[in-house]
């Protein structure tokens, strides 16, 4: 069994792209037309319980995502590849690099959850746990994470997308998977890493990345994407493509 996926481009530099808690393999759709298909082959993968994998149950852990991703890239014939991951997917790409360091060329972490997880206060944790069964709470989380500055119609769409493209069981289980997982003591920190954050993201911001990624990776840099919050693929798709490929292109 291999996870569902789709490809964009047919270039020699393979890039596996992993989505966040509120997404699926098509969450990056706004950037797809502008990717450099001659230079890169982008592989967008669903997790178990998401997108085309909604009917597939699993343990819903970061290790499972990483293992499934490695199996998929092996099946597709990509022995070495780069990684891009958004939010929860940012933690997953770090796990892949721990499990198979020689296969990873470079990493792009987009508004990522660091490999040490996030310690929330009790009230916030209860709110996040309740989001699996409450679309209104999901909408509020999306609104806050983008700086309470986006149109109501987009918030409605993003909320509905999340509900439609993930199962409540998987969505609920992935919260402790990304919030509570901590493998920071396993990080070697030798990989090339670009961290991209939105200027309006209140949690996964430059300050958090300086305390985590910049301390753990010798070759890490952080770039702030202007006019974006937690979802630059939706908010500023062209700026995200430029930032990603400016970093990855010299490695091709």
ROVO-484959 format. One record per atom (N, C-alpha, C): x, y, z; residue in one letter. Coordinates in pm, whole numbers, padded with zeros to 5 digits, always signed. Example, Ala and Ser with C-alpha at 12.3 -4.5 7.8 and 13.67 -1.06 7.14 Angstrom:
% residues 2
+01319-00569+00780A +01230-00450+00780A +01320-00330+00780A +01285-00225+00708S +01367-00106+00714S +01290+00003+00787S 
END
This chain:
% residues 252
+00084-00119+00000X +00000+00000+00000X +00088+00124+00000X +00065+00211-00097X +00136+00339-00101X +00035+00452-00087X +00074+00557-00021X -00015+00671-00001X -00050+00736-00134X -00171+00789-00142X -00210+00862-00262X -00125+00988-00275X -00104+01029-00401X -00016+01142-00427X -00046+01194-00567X +00009+01310-00598X +00012+01356-00736X +00144+01428-00759X +00183+01435-00887X +00311+01495-00924X +00291+01620-01006X +00383+01714-00990X +00389+01835-01073X +00532+01848-01123X +00549+01851-01255X +00681+01863-01314X +00747+01729-01339X +00854+01733-01416X +00929+01611-01446X +01079+01637-01449X +01122+01733-01369X +01263+01769-01364X +01346+01670-01284X +01478+01683-01288X +01567+01587-01223X +01574+01598-01071X +01536+01712-01016X +01543+01734-00871X +01406+01703-00809X +01395+01589-00741X +01268+01549-00678X +01250+01621-00545X +01129+01666-00521X +01093+01733-00395X +00964+01672-00343X +00969+01612-00227X +00849+01560-00162X +00788+01670-00077X +00658+01695-00095X +00589+01804-00024X +00483+01745+00068X +00490+01781+00196X +00398+01728+00297X +00311+01840+00355X +00184+01811+00367X +00085+01911+00407X +00071+01925+00559X -00010+02021+00600X -00032+02048+00741X -00159+01985+00796X -00192+02020+00918X -00304+01963+00992X -00437+01991+00923X -00449+02107+00860X -00575+02148+00796X -00574+02124+00645X -00478+02046+00594X -00467+02031+00450X -00481+01889+00402X -00430+01865+00282X -00412+01733+00223X -00317+01752+00106X -00302+01652+00022X -00203+01661-00086X -00232+01775-00184X -00357+01823-00189X -00392+01932-00280X -00394+02068-00212X -00345+02076-00090X -00346+02203-00017X -00255+02307-00080X -00156+02261-00160X -00063+02353-00225X -00107+02390-00366X -00230+02359-00401X -00277+02380-00538X -00252+02521-00592X -00267+02628-00510X -00245+02762-00565X -00103+02787-00617X -00005+02712-00569X +00132+02735-00617X +00169+02645-00734X +00091+02541-00757X +00132+02438-00853X +00156+02490-00995X +00072+02581-01048X +00096+02626-01186X +00228+02701-01204X +00287+02750-01095X +00402+02839-01106X +00533+02770-01067X +00526+02641-01037X +00646+02566-01004X +00727+02537-01130X +00858+02525-01114X +00948+02502-01228X +00954+02353-01259X +00867+02309-01348X +00855+02168-01377X +00970+02109-01455X +01047+02193-01524X +01163+02142-01597X +01280+02112-01504X +01286+02182-01393X +01396+02163-01299X +01361+02065-01187X +01232+02059-01152X +01190+01982-01035X +01078+01884-01068X +01072+01777-00992X +00955+01690-00986X +00901+01700-00844X +00786+01763-00829X +00724+01778-00697X +00625+01664-00676X +00636+01599-00561X +00546+01490-00523X +00467+01535-00400X +00335+01544-00413X +00247+01588-00306X +00173+01466-00251X +00193+01435-00124X +00143+01310-00065X +00035+01333+00040X -00066+01245+00041X -00167+01243+00147X -00119+01159+00264X -00158+01199+00385X -00138+01115+00503X -00256+01019+00517X -00239+00917+00596X -00352+00828+00627X -00460+00909+00698X -00583+00893+00651X -00695+00969+00708X -00720+01102+00642X -00643+01134+00537X -00655+01263+00468X -00668+01241+00317X -00740+01332+00251X -00749+01332+00105X -00789+01197+00050X -00710+01148-00045X -00737+01018-00105X -00714+00902-00013X -00661+00929+00107X -00636+00824+00207X -00737+00830+00321X -00848+00898+00301X -00947+00913+00409X -00997+00779+00462X -01007+00681+00373X -01059+00550+00416X -00952+00459+00474X -00828+00506+00475X -00718+00423+00525X -00686+00464+00669X -00705+00371+00759X -00676+00399+00900X -00529+00373+00929X -00481+00431+01037X -00342+00414+01074X -00320+00450+01219X -00194+00464+01256X -00160+00507+01391X -00164+00658+01403X -00158+00728+01289X -00164+00874+01283X -00052+00937+01366X +00069+00897+01339X +00186+00950+01409X +00282+01014+01310X +00375+01092+01363X +00479+01152+01279X +00568+01043+01221X +00599+00942+01299X +00680+00832+01248X +00611+00761+01132X +00481+00744+01141X +00406+00678+01034X +00411+00762+00906X +00392+00893+00918X +00402+00980+00801X +00540+00966+00737X +00644+00971+00820X +00781+00963+00768X +00807+00829+00699X +00763+00723+00761X +00783+00590+00704X +00707+00575+00572X +00582+00620+00570X +00502+00614+00447X +00567+00697+00336X +00620+00812+00372X +00682+00901+00274X +00806+00837+00213X +00888+00775+00296X +01008+00709+00246X +00972+00592+00154X +00869+00516+00193X +00824+00406+00109X +00775+00456-00027X +00701+00567-00026X +00650+00622-00150X +00763+00667-00242X +00859+00739-00187X +00968+00789-00271X +01054+00674-00325X +01068+00569-00247X +01138+00450-00296X +01061+00389-00413X +00931+00375-00396X +00848+00316-00501X +00851+00399-00629X +00865+00531-00616X +00868+00619-00732X +01008+00629-00793X +01104+00564-00731X +01239+00562-00786X +01326+00680-00750X +01289+00753-00645X +01366+00869-00601X +01452+00831-00481X +01578+00797-00507X +01667+00759-00398X +01707+00879-00313X +01733+00992-00380X +01765+01116-00307X +01666+01224-00351X +01631+01308-00257X +01529+01409-00285X +01536+01517-00179X +01475+01629-00208X +01457+01735-00110X +01318+01724-00049X +01297+01798+00057X +01171+01792+00131X +01116+01932+00154X +00984+01944+00144X +00915+02066+00184X +00796+02024+00269X +00777+02091+00381X +00667+02054+00470X +00605+02175+00535X +00472+02177+00537X +00399+02288+00598X +00344+02248+00734X +00366+02330+00836X +00307+02313+00969X +00342+02175+01025X +00243+02088+01047X +00270+01952+01092X +00365+01880+00996X +00353+01908+00868X +00443+01850+00770X +00587+01893+00788X +00607+02011+00851X +00743+02055+00881X +00810+01965+00982X +00735+01919+01080X +00790+01822+01175X +00818+01690+01105X +00728+01649+01017X +00744+01521+00947X +00869+01518+00861X +00904+01630+00795X +01024+01627+00712X +01150+01617+00798X +01146+01676+00918X +01259+01658+01008X +01274+01512+01047X +01161+01444+01067X +01167+01303+01105X +01223+01218+00991X +01186+01249+00869X +01241+01178+00754X +01392+01194+00750X +01440+01316+00775X +01583+01341+00772X +01657+01266+00882X +01591+01242+00995X +01651+01162+01102X +01657+01015+01061X +01548+00965+01002X +01540+00823+00968X +01626+00786+00848X +01639+00878+00753X +01714+00848+00630X +01797+00968+00589X +01894+01008+00668X +01969+01132+00641X +02039+01135+00506X +02090+01021+00460X +02164+01019+00335X +02075+01041+00213X +01944+01022+00229X +01853+01037+00115X +01805+01181+00097X +01828+01266+00196X +01773+01401+00196X +01877+01502+00148X +01843+01575+00043X +01933+01677-00012X +01922+01807+00066X +01801+01853+00088X +01778+01980+00158X +01633+01983+00204X +01601+02077+00292X +01465+02087+00346X +01415+02230+00344X +01288+02245+00310X +01218+02373+00321X +01103+02354+00420X +01110+02422+00532X +01008+02411+00637X +00922+02537+00632X +00792+02521+00609X +00700+02634+00589X +00608+02646+00710X +00622+02755+00785X +00545+02773+00909X +00542+02643+00988X +00659+02584+01015X +00664+02447+01065X +00646+02433+01216X +00598+02315+01255X +00601+02275+01395X +00740+02216+01421X +00817+02272+01514X +00951+02220+01539X +00948+02079+01595X +01060+02009+01582X +01068+01869+01622X +01053+01847+01772X +01051+01954+01850X +01028+01940+01994X +00884+01957+02035X +00795+01976+01936X +00653+01994+01967X +00625+02133+02021X +00502+02152+02068X +00457+02281+02121X +00386+02258+02254X +00428+02327+02357X +00364+02315+02489X +00256+02422+02501X +00130+02379+02496X +00017+02473+02507X -00035+02476+02650X -00091+02591+02688X -00160+02596+02817X -00287+02513+02809X -00345+02483+02924X -00458+02389+02930X -00576+02436+02848X -00608+02565+02854X -00724+02617+02780X -00704+02605+02629X -00585+02642+02582X -00557+02633+02439X -00558+02488+02392X -00502+02402+02475X -00500+02260+02439X -00642+02204+02426X -00729+02239+02518X -00868+02192+02512X -00936+02242+02384X -00907+02366+02348X -00965+02423+02226X -00917+02347+02102X -00788+02321+02095X -00733+02249+01980X -00784+02105+01973X -00800+02043+02088X -00853+01907+02091X -00998+01903+02044X -01074+02007+02074X -01216+02012+02037X -01236+02040+01888X -01132+02085+01819X -01146+02123+01678X -01184+02007+01588X -01151+01885+01627X -01182+01770+01543X -01332+01755+01520X -01412+01792+01619X -01557+01773+01610X -01634+01902+01594X -01565+02015+01580X -01634+02145+01577X -01574+02232+01468X -01648+02250+01359X -01599+02330+01247X -01581+02476+01286X -01664+02525+01377X -01651+02663+01421X -01520+02688+01491X -01476+02591+01569X -01346+02605+01635X -01234+02601+01531X -01247+02514+01433X -01146+02510+01326X -01136+02647+01258X -01251+02705+01229X -01251+02836+01162X -01180+02940+01248X -01205+02939+01379X -01140+03033+01469X -00989+03015+01472X -00944+02890+01469X -00800+02862+01468X -00737+02915+01340X -00803+02892+01227X -00751+02941+01100X -00745+03093+01100X -00849+03158+01152X -00854+03304+01157X -00740+03359+01241X -00720+03302+01359X -00613+03350+01447X -00476+03326+01385X -00458+03211+01323X -00326+03176+01271X -00287+03258+01148X -00383+03329+01091X -00354+03416+00977X -00366+03564+01014X -00370+03593+01144X -00368+03730+01191X -00501+03801+01189X -00613+03726+01182X -00748+03783+01183X -00761+03895+01079X -00716+03867+00957X -00707+03973+00856X -00755+03929+00719X -00810+03807+00708X -00849+03754+00578X -01001+03752+00562X -01051+03746+00438X -01196+03752+00414X -01271+03636+00479X -01390+03664+00525X -01472+03561+00588X -01500+03447+00491X -01515+03478+00363X -01544+03373+00265X -01428+03276+00253X -01304+03326+00263X -01189+03236+00257X -01181+03151+00383X -01207+03209+00499X -01208+03133+00623X -01312+03021+00616X -01429+03052+00561X -01533+02950+00545X -01485+02838+00452X -01422+02877+00342X -01373+02778+00245X -01266+02690+00308X -01169+02751+00376X -01058+02674+00435X -01111+02578+00541X -01208+02622+00618X -01268+02536+00720X -01339+02417+00656X -01421+02445+00555X -01494+02338+00486X -01397+02241+00420X -01288+02292+00365X -01188+02206+00301X -01129+02109+00403X -01097+02161+00519X -01039+02077+00624X -01136+01967+00666X -01261+02003+00686X -01362+01905+00728X -01383+01799+00621X -01386+01842+00495X -01415+01751+00385X -01299+01656+00354X -01177+01701+00377X -01060+01626+00332X -00982+01559+00445X -01044+01542+00559X -00982+01465+00668X -01092+01399+00750X -01062+01286+00810X -01159+01222+00898X -01144+01279+01039X -01254+01288+01115X -01242+01337+01252X -01143+01256+01336X -01141+01126+01313X -01050+01038+01387X -00904+01075+01362X -00871+01090+01234X -00732+01123+01200X -00697+01263+01248X -00786+01359+01223X -00760+01497+01263X -00735+01506+01413X -00817+01436+01491X -00801+01436+01637X -00668+01375+01679X -00632+01264+01616X -00510+01193+01656X -00384+01267+01616X -00388+01341+01506X -00268+01412+01462X -00235+01531+01552X -00333+01581+01628X -00298+01692+01718X -00192+01653+01820X -00212+01549+01903X -00103+01511+01994X +00022+01463+01920X +00003+01412+01798X +00119+01367+01721X +00216+01482+01696X +00162+01599+01659X +00255+01711+01633X +00281+01796+01757X +00184+01804+01847X +00204+01889+01965X +00295+01825+02069X +00287+01693+02083X +00356+01625+02193X +00481+01547+02152X +00499+01524+02023X +00617+01450+01979X +00743+01534+02000X +00848+01469+02050X +00975+01539+02071X +01090+01444+02038X +01155+01469+01926X +01275+01392+01892X +01393+01487+01871X +01391+01599+01942X +01494+01701+01924X +01633+01651+01960X +01640+01552+02050X +01772+01499+02087X +01832+01411+01978X +01754+01380+01873X +01804+01297+01763X +01853+01381+01644X +01834+01511+01650X +01872+01597+01539X +02024+01612+01533X +02080+01581+01416X +02224+01599+01395X +02252+01742+01346X +02163+01794+01264X +02172+01934+01223X +02265+01963+01108X +02294+01862+01025X +02389+01883+00915X +02322+01921+00783X +02190+01904+00773X +02122+01930+00646X +02105+02080+00618X +02102+02112+00489X +02068+02247+00448X +01918+02267+00473X +01883+02378+00535X +01744+02399+00575X +01706+02545+00559X +01594+02568+00492X +01535+02701+00480X +01402+02699+00554X +01383+02791+00647X +01257+02803+00721X +01185+02928+00672X +01060+02910+00630X +00979+03021+00580X +00860+03042+00672X +00842+03164+00720X +00730+03194+00810X +00658+03319+00760X +00529+03325+00789X +00451+03443+00753X +00460+03550+00859X +00462+03674+00819X +00478+03782+00916X +00358+03795+01010X +00242+03742+00972X +00122+03755+01055X +00090+03627+01131X +00180+03529+01130X +00158+03405+01205X +00194+03429+01351X +00097+03421+01443X +00125+03455+01583X +00205+03350+01659X +00204+03226+01613X +00270+03117+01687X +00395+03067+01617X +00382+03028+01492X +00494+02968+01418X +00567+03079+01343X +00634+03162+01423X +00693+03285+01372X +00846+03281+01381X +00909+03390+01341X +01054+03395+01338X +01116+03374+01476X +01052+03426+01578X +01108+03410+01714X +01114+03263+01754X +01009+03187+01725X +01009+03044+01757X +01116+02972+01676X +01131+03007+01550X +01229+02939+01465X +01372+02968+01510X +01395+03088+01559X +01529+03121+01610X +01563+03040+01734X +01462+03009+01813X +01484+02930+01936X +01496+02781+01908X +01456+02738+01791X +01452+02594+01761X +01542+02559+01642X +01497+02586+01522X +01570+02545+01403X +01710+02605+01396X +01723+02734+01425X +01854+02797+01412X +01953+02745+01515X +01903+02692+01625X +01991+02634+01726X +02025+02488+01698X +01942+02422+01621X +01960+02278+01596X +02029+02247+01464X +02024+02341+01370X +02079+02316+01237X +02188+02419+01206X +02306+02369+01174X +02420+02458+01147X +02401+02539+01020X +02322+02486+00926X +02307+02552+00795X +02163+02597+00772X +02098+02643+00878X +01959+02688+00868X +01951+02840+00856X +01855+02885+00776X +01824+03027+00767X +01673+03043+00776X +01629+03160+00822X +01487+03191+00836X +01453+03311+00749X +01344+03299+00674X +01296+03410+00592X +01150+03437+00626X +01118+03564+00644X +00980+03604+00673X +00911+03645+00543X +00798+03582+00513X +00720+03616+00394X +00619+03724+00431X +00632+03837+00368X +00545+03950+00399X +00402+03925+00350X +00308+03982+00424X +00165+03975+00390X +00111+03832+00394X +00176+03744+00472X +00127+03607+00488X +00113+03576+00636X +00022+03483+00665X +00011+03428+00798X +00060+03284+00796X -00023+03192+00846X +00019+03053+00856X +00004+02976+00725X -00061+03034+00625X -00088+02962+00500X -00036+03039+00379X +00095+03055+00366X +00148+03131+00252X +00114+03070+00117X +00089+02939+00112X +00051+02879-00017X -00082+02935-00066X -00169+02980+00024X -00295+03043-00012X -00283+03195-00018X -00212+03251+00077X -00207+03396+00094X -00111+03464-00004X +00005+03405-00024X +00108+03465-00110X +00175+03355-00193X +00102+03289-00281X +00157+03173-00351X +00282+03203-00434X +00286+03317-00502X +00402+03347-00586X +00526+03372-00501X +00508+03440-00389X +00622+03464-00300X +00674+03333-00242X +00584+03240-00214X +00627+03111-00161X +00707+03034-00265X +00660+03031-00389X +00734+02962-00495X +00873+03022-00511X +00882+03153-00514X +01011+03219-00529X +01106+03183-00416X +01056+03184-00294X +01140+03154-00178X +01188+03009-00179X +01097+02917-00212X +01133+02777-00217X +01237+02748-00324X +01210+02795-00446X +01295+02758-00557X +01427+02837-00561X +01428+02956-00502X +01555+03028-00490X +01652+02952-00401X +01598+02882-00303X +01680+02801-00214X +01719+02669-00277X +01624+02602-00344X +01648+02468-00397X +01720+02467-00532X +01700+02569-00613X +01754+02569-00749X +01906+02554-00755X +01983+02621-00671X +02129+02604-00679X +02176+02461-00651X +02090+02379-00589X +02126+02242-00559X +02097+02148-00674X +02024+02196-00775X +01981+02110-00886X +02096+02081-00983X 
END
